[in-house]
């Protein structure tokens, strides 16, 4: 049996195993990330499922306009467990996009797009995913496959001068034909491997700087190893995903499919209502909202490419929406608008759906105009030199326990935001969600003391501060560490100027005990409260 030291040496020094170790075992990760961060690993699992089932399906599929539909029927009826492969592949694509949209939504809410290289690679992956899913939707060669491909490929004809030539080049003729199906099949088989390579780059780029966290600040002072803390968390998410996929594949395999696709493609019969798969419906609704053909195509493309602009239009000094009430409101309106557009895309092109779709499309793009404006407004409200009102119910204090001394209230939590990316304190973050009369904080008084406390706590590497479950008044203990107490002692000495006025007059002295004006003498460690 290998000794632990030898296994550790192999794990950390082997040229290949060390890469896996750095990604899945010893990777430093923020201690406060939630289950919303699971969706990155779930996307990797979905990609693996699609690759495996797709390879086995390709062994029995015939990319011929006369045989494609029958080959799907053959897979379902005659191939051992073929129905399982087909339904897992089809429903796996839907789950893939559900995870993608939640992953993107989490990135929007918590400001993950501020890591521009990671975000841009992710958007490119999303674009290729959409193209791959479209190509795969054509392969069964049912009615909706054929006419959906006809409509989507005809978008290129809106390009001035060369549009018609591009469409005929894509088709390989003057209409959808055997050449079209063959090239769609080849590209559908190829693109997932391209997505896999980009996903690896996405992960490497992410792990260069580390993951974001719900607070939107650096977590360098409080990290844990990826294994075992997040491997088990991811395994739970994978288990839930597997259960959902099995239930969908066995008990409701065609719930997300279109009934028209059970009819073999017929170029002479057009379905009453042509629509793409559900995960394209929001973009399809935006396309239909614009009467002009070229304008509609540009709006459809812009609805995806606008994601590239997010790192450039972020004007707020706060990264996440956690402490941005105006940004939160706009974000949830965007989510509601996305759901509304998806529903509208599944409805016929008639009133009132067209008019509602136009309003929803305008708001979709308006959100990306509001992002920088709301950032400026919130910056003004938060960083204005005028006294800002706060709600006493949102007050959060960090109580630091020093042996043989009273409790000390340190004003952190919701009031101080540190931008560690720039290695400095940006300013004071104040809650403006519900001002209470007579309760306010003067930022001039807070700035110096806030900088001092963050500087002191940054040196205390053993500090563990969990911000996931804050109540009205959260009491957080810290580890017994001489260095931490020494740092806090130096901080208490720096508090001499602002402490009295701030705690008594501005926040409310009845809640706090003023710290002494001189650092406390070192005391023997008292663990009775542990």
Secondary structure, 3 states (H helix, E strand, C coil): CCCHHHHHHHHHHCCCHHHHHHHHCCCEEECCCCHHHHHHHHHHHHHHHHHHHHHHHHCCCCCCCCCHHHHHHHHHHCCCCHHHHHHHHHHHHHHHHHHHHHHHHHHHHHCHHHCHHHHHHHHHHHHHHHHHHHHHHHHCCEHHHHHHHHHHHHHHHHCCCCHHHHHHHHHCCCCCCHHHHHHHHHHHHHHHHHHHHHHHHHHHHHHHHCCCCCCCCCCCCCEEEHHHHHHHHHHHHHHHHHHHHHHHHHHCCCCCCCHHHHCECCCCCCCCCCCCCHHHHHHHHHHHHCCCHHHHHHHHHHHHHHHHHHHHHCCCCCCCCCCCHHHHHHHHHHHHHHHHHHHHHCCCCCCCHHHHHHHHHHHHHHHHHHHHHHHHHHHHHHHCCCCEECCHHHCCCEEECCCCCCCEEECCHHHEEEEHHHCEEEEECCCCCCCCCCCEECHHHHHHHHHHHHHHHHHCCCCCCCCCCCCCCCCCCCCCCHHHHHHHHHHHHHCCCCHHHHHHHHHHHHHCCCCCCCCCCCCCCCCCCC
